[in-house]
Amino acid sequence: MPQATAAVPAALPQIPVTALAPWTVFFSLLTVVVLFFVGAEQGAFSVLEGTLVHEWVHDARHVMGYPCH
């Protein structure tokens, strides 16, 4: 009869915070820039027709100080 062996779980790699911090800052800034341009979108260069994007980000526009009325 074969013997069952206990499976050893694979160790997760340890990523130091100092290696992760620049990527976190980069993607945070990229996200803010994308939200800025999406929030400033008024339909002149809209990819989607209508006010769909405007309605999605309407409240965020007010929080970030964009006038939209």
FENPEKA-V950354 format. One record per residue. N is the residue number from 0. RES is the residue in one small letter. SS is DSSP state (@ for helix, = for strand, . for the rest). OMEGA is omega in whole degrees, -180 to 180 (999 if undefined). Layout:
N;RES;SS;OMEGA
N;RES;SS;OMEGA
//
This chain:
0;m;.;-179
1;p;.;179
2;q;.;177
3;a;.;177
4;t;.;179
5;a;.;178
6;a;.;179
7;v;.;-180
8;p;.;179
9;a;.;180
10;a;.;176
11;l;.;179
12;p;.;178
13;q;.;179
14;i;.;-180
15;p;.;-179
16;v;@;-179
17;t;@;177
18;a;@;-178
19;l;@;-175
20;a;@;-180
21;p;@;179
22;w;@;178
23;t;@;178
24;v;@;-180
25;f;@;-177
26;f;@;175
27;s;@;178
28;l;@;177
29;l;@;178
30;t;@;180
31;v;@;179
32;v;@;179
33;v;@;178
34;l;@;177
35;f;@;-178
36;f;@;176
37;v;@;180
38;g;@;-180
39;a;@;-177
40;e;.;-180
41;q;.;177
42;g;.;-178
43;a;.;-179
44;f;.;-174
45;s;.;174
46;v;.;178
47;l;.;179
48;e;.;178
49;g;.;-176
50;t;.;-176
51;l;@;-180
52;v;@;179
53;h;@;-179
54;e;@;178
55;w;@;-175
56;v;.;-174
57;h;@;-178
58;d;@;179
59;a;@;178
60;r;@;-180
61;h;@;179
62;v;@;-179
63;m;.;175
64;g;.;177
65;y;.;172
66;p;.;179
67;c;.;178
68;h;.;999
//
